[in-house]
Amino acid sequence: MLRIITQQTEAQQELQRISARTHDDAIVHKEATVNEIVQTVKRQGDKALLHYTAEFDGQTLTVDRLRVSGAELDAAYQQVSKELLKAIELAAGNIEAFHRQRVPKSWVTFGADDVVLGKRYNPVDRAGIYVPGGRACYPSTVLMNAIPAKVAGVPQIAMVTPPGADKNLNPAVLVAAQVAGIEEIYRVGGAQSIAALAYGTDTIAKVDVITGPGNIYVTLAKKLVYGTVGIDSLAGPSEVLIIADRYANPAHIAADLLAQAEHDPMAAAILITTDLTFATAVQTAVEQQLINHPRRTLTEKSIAHYGLIVVTDSLEDATDLSNRFAPEHLELNTTDPWALVDRIRHAGAIFIGNSTPEAVGDYLAGPNHTLPTSGAARYASALGVETFMKHSSLIQYSPAALNKVGGAIDALTQAEGLFSHGESVRLRLSDPASDRLPRLDE
């Protein structure tokens, strides 16, 4: 049953416990396993990929079956309904429109004494996208990762995802990839696929950035290869925190909590409300909606271990608790939700009002659903086009400008004991003509 807590000190302790739910001793053992997998793939390439796919996914593949063929991609369209295809295309359009607003622009400024400063943005050359399998298929994850990369201008994008029964991949996932413009797809998952993207094999070329959520083994592999490649984040189990007053609909709130809990046994579903009667009504509604739930066993585990209702004295106290937790998803389901928005400092995504359940953002509103978890919203943000781009500074000084600041630079170089740094400026100041480029006929 979903627990109800009324004491603030206990609530803070429980929220801290839930936030730290992935930091246990078992992780140490998993890290050793992941390190072995990554190093083996780095040394043995495709051979290791085939071995681990057979061991962990139960699928025996040959090298020529690692990449999804054009015929399979074509066939996928015949296996999805027209309604699903339209939904995928609608979501893709909204996601692309939103992310086009986020593309950073290169800029240059021209200051006094012919000083030129600026920034130049470029996409990475190649990106790798991980799409999880297992408990469900995730065409939405394909769109949320692939479209920002495309909008950023990444010229090459490879997608990896675990093979299902009979070595097949879910047709909705394949269709979503094609709608997003991705046709380089490999039927390999787990830590071994992350290693392949990071280091390359004969079949899979190495990438510059890896994005996409996965299980703990995928997350640990991304952590291990970071530095060799860039990553989006170290995603933990998903979570929602809902702030609601007594005017909210208990059945709606219960459904939103269960929508999060059904993801994973370690998913967190939290309600903070100012009304004990409402809290009890939500508790009852959760029990009722679980009766015929198709994922009841998994969802009950999540609710039992990481579900929580906290009753506070005020909405201000509720937002304070939310900021301490820094949730991945935050729903504001109150009579005046916008009055709370300015109080929220830490949240991956904020869903405002009764008609905006988290599912709207998960699938097709446009903002990215790959969000910081486990308190990372204190310092991190959603995946976006910036994830697939890097910037270079542009700096140009004229002789006059260098002459003005040369003394300051010299003082700083002497303070740091770096002689040649200072000399590189002093030589130019003593011979200004050296700044003139030679003519081709000289």
CORBEL-V763215 format. One record per residue. N is the residue number from 1. RES is the residue in three letters. SS is DSSP state (H for helix, E for strand, L for the rest). Layout:
N_RES_SS + N_RES_SS
//
This chain:
1_MET_L + 2_LEU_L + 3_ARG_L + 4_ILE_E + 5_ILE_E + 6_THR_L + 7_GLN_L + 8_GLN_H + 9_THR_H + 10_GLU_H + 11_ALA_H + 12_GLN_H + 13_GLN_H + 14_GLU_H + 15_LEU_H + 16_GLN_H + 17_ARG_H + 18_ILE_H + 19_SER_H + 20_ALA_L + 21_ARG_L + 22_THR_L + 23_HIS_L + 24_ASP_L + 25_ASP_L + 26_ALA_H + 27_ILE_H + 28_VAL_H + 29_HIS_H + 30_LYS_H + 31_GLU_H + 32_ALA_H + 33_THR_H + 34_VAL_H + 35_ASN_H + 36_GLU_H + 37_ILE_H + 38_VAL_H + 39_GLN_H + 40_THR_H + 41_VAL_H + 42_LYS_H + 43_ARG_H + 44_GLN_H + 45_GLY_L + 46_ASP_H + 47_LYS_H + 48_ALA_H + 49_LEU_H + 50_LEU_H + 51_HIS_H + 52_TYR_H + 53_THR_H + 54_ALA_H + 55_GLU_H + 56_PHE_H + 57_ASP_H + 58_GLY_L + 59_GLN_L + 60_THR_L + 61_LEU_L + 62_THR_L + 63_VAL_H + 64_ASP_H + 65_ARG_H + 66_LEU_L + 67_ARG_E + 68_VAL_L + 69_SER_L + 70_GLY_H + 71_ALA_H + 72_GLU_H + 73_LEU_H + 74_ASP_H + 75_ALA_H + 76_ALA_H + 77_TYR_H + 78_GLN_H + 79_GLN_L + 80_VAL_L + 81_SER_L + 82_LYS_H + 83_GLU_H + 84_LEU_H + 85_LEU_H + 86_LYS_H + 87_ALA_H + 88_ILE_H + 89_GLU_H + 90_LEU_H + 91_ALA_H + 92_ALA_H + 93_GLY_H + 94_ASN_H + 95_ILE_H + 96_GLU_H + 97_ALA_H + 98_PHE_H + 99_HIS_H + 100_ARG_H + 101_GLN_L + 102_ARG_L + 103_VAL_L + 104_PRO_L + 105_LYS_L + 106_SER_L + 107_TRP_E + 108_VAL_E + 109_THR_E + 110_PHE_E + 111_GLY_L + 112_ALA_H + 113_ASP_H + 114_ASP_H + 115_VAL_L + 116_VAL_E + 117_LEU_E + 118_GLY_E + 119_LYS_E + 120_ARG_E + 121_TYR_E + 122_ASN_E + 123_PRO_E + 124_VAL_L + 125_ASP_L + 126_ARG_E + 127_ALA_E + 128_GLY_E + 129_ILE_E + 130_TYR_E + 131_VAL_E + 132_PRO_L + 133_GLY_L + 134_GLY_L + 135_ARG_L + 136_ALA_L + 137_CYS_L + 138_TYR_L + 139_PRO_H + 140_SER_H + 141_THR_H + 142_VAL_H + 143_LEU_H + 144_MET_H + 145_ASN_H + 146_ALA_H + 147_ILE_H + 148_PRO_H + 149_ALA_H + 150_LYS_H + 151_VAL_H + 152_ALA_H + 153_GLY_L + 154_VAL_L + 155_PRO_L + 156_GLN_E + 157_ILE_E + 158_ALA_E + 159_MET_E + 160_VAL_E + 161_THR_E + 162_PRO_L + 163_PRO_L + 164_GLY_L + 165_ALA_H + 166_ASP_H + 167_LYS_H + 168_ASN_L + 169_LEU_L + 170_ASN_L + 171_PRO_H + 172_ALA_H + 173_VAL_H + 174_LEU_H + 175_VAL_H + 176_ALA_H + 177_ALA_H + 178_GLN_H + 179_VAL_H + 180_ALA_L + 181_GLY_L + 182_ILE_L + 183_GLU_L + 184_GLU_E + 185_ILE_E + 186_TYR_E + 187_ARG_L + 188_VAL_L + 189_GLY_L + 190_GLY_H + 191_ALA_H + 192_GLN_H + 193_SER_H + 194_ILE_H + 195_ALA_H + 196_ALA_H + 197_LEU_H + 198_ALA_H + 199_TYR_H + 200_GLY_L + 201_THR_L + 202_ASP_L + 203_THR_L + 204_ILE_L + 205_ALA_L + 206_LYS_L + 207_VAL_L + 208_ASP_L + 209_VAL_E + 210_ILE_E + 211_THR_E + 212_GLY_L + 213_PRO_L + 214_GLY_L + 215_ASN_L + 216_ILE_H + 217_TYR_H + 218_VAL_H + 219_THR_H + 220_LEU_H + 221_ALA_H + 222_LYS_H + 223_LYS_H + 224_LEU_H + 225_VAL_H + 226_TYR_E + 227_GLY_L + 228_THR_L + 229_VAL_E + 230_GLY_E + 231_ILE_E + 232_ASP_L + 233_SER_L + 234_LEU_L + 235_ALA_L + 236_GLY_L + 237_PRO_L + 238_SER_L + 239_GLU_E + 240_VAL_E + 241_LEU_E + 242_ILE_E + 243_ILE_E + 244_ALA_E + 245_ASP_L + 246_ARG_L + 247_TYR_L + 248_ALA_L + 249_ASN_L + 250_PRO_H + 251_ALA_H + 252_HIS_H + 253_ILE_H + 254_ALA_H + 255_ALA_H + 256_ASP_H + 257_LEU_H + 258_LEU_H + 259_ALA_H + 260_GLN_H + 261_ALA_H + 262_GLU_L + 263_HIS_L + 264_ASP_L + 265_PRO_L + 266_MET_L + 267_ALA_L + 268_ALA_E + 269_ALA_E + 270_ILE_E + 271_LEU_E + 272_ILE_E + 273_THR_E + 274_THR_L + 275_ASP_L + 276_LEU_H + 277_THR_H + 278_PHE_H + 279_ALA_H + 280_THR_H + 281_ALA_H + 282_VAL_H + 283_GLN_H + 284_THR_H + 285_ALA_H + 286_VAL_H + 287_GLU_H + 288_GLN_H + 289_GLN_H + 290_LEU_H + 291_ILE_L + 292_ASN_L + 293_HIS_L + 294_PRO_L + 295_ARG_L + 296_ARG_H + 297_THR_H + 298_LEU_H + 299_THR_H + 300_GLU_H + 301_LYS_H + 302_SER_H + 303_ILE_H + 304_ALA_H + 305_HIS_H + 306_TYR_H + 307_GLY_E + 308_LEU_E + 309_ILE_E + 310_VAL_E + 311_VAL_E + 312_THR_L + 313_ASP_L + 314_SER_L + 315_LEU_H + 316_GLU_H + 317_ASP_H + 318_ALA_H + 319_THR_H + 320_ASP_H + 321_LEU_H + 322_SER_H + 323_ASN_H + 324_ARG_H + 325_PHE_H + 326_ALA_L + 327_PRO_L + 328_GLU_L + 329_HIS_E + 330_LEU_E + 331_GLU_E + 332_LEU_E + 333_ASN_E + 334_THR_L + 335_THR_L + 336_ASP_L + 337_PRO_L + 338_TRP_H + 339_ALA_H + 340_LEU_H + 341_VAL_H + 342_ASP_L + 343_ARG_L + 344_ILE_L + 345_ARG_L + 346_HIS_L + 347_ALA_L + 348_GLY_L + 349_ALA_E + 350_ILE_E + 351_PHE_E + 352_ILE_E + 353_GLY_L + 354_ASN_L + 355_SER_L + 356_THR_L + 357_PRO_L + 358_GLU_H + 359_ALA_H + 360_VAL_H + 361_GLY_H + 362_ASP_H + 363_TYR_H + 364_LEU_L + 365_ALA_L + 366_GLY_L + 367_PRO_L + 368_ASN_L + 369_HIS_L + 370_THR_L + 371_LEU_L + 372_PRO_L + 373_THR_L + 374_SER_L + 375_GLY_L + 376_ALA_H + 377_ALA_H + 378_ARG_H + 379_TYR_L + 380_ALA_L + 381_SER_L + 382_ALA_L + 383_LEU_L + 384_GLY_L + 385_VAL_H + 386_GLU_H + 387_THR_H + 388_PHE_H + 389_MET_E + 390_LYS_E + 391_HIS_E + 392_SER_E + 393_SER_E + 394_LEU_E + 395_ILE_E + 396_GLN_E + 397_TYR_L + 398_SER_L + 399_PRO_H + 400_ALA_H + 401_ALA_H + 402_LEU_H + 403_ASN_H + 404_LYS_H + 405_VAL_H + 406_GLY_H + 407_GLY_H + 408_ALA_H + 409_ILE_H + 410_ASP_H + 411_ALA_H + 412_LEU_H + 413_THR_H + 414_GLN_H + 415_ALA_H + 416_GLU_H + 417_GLY_L + 418_LEU_L + 419_PHE_H + 420_SER_H + 421_HIS_H + 422_GLY_H + 423_GLU_H + 424_SER_H + 425_VAL_H + 426_ARG_H + 427_LEU_H + 428_ARG_H + 429_LEU_H + 430_SER_H + 431_ASP_L + 432_PRO_H + 433_ALA_H + 434_SER_H + 435_ASP_H + 436_ARG_L + 437_LEU_L + 438_PRO_L + 439_ARG_L + 440_LEU_L + 441_ASP_L + 442_GLU_L
//
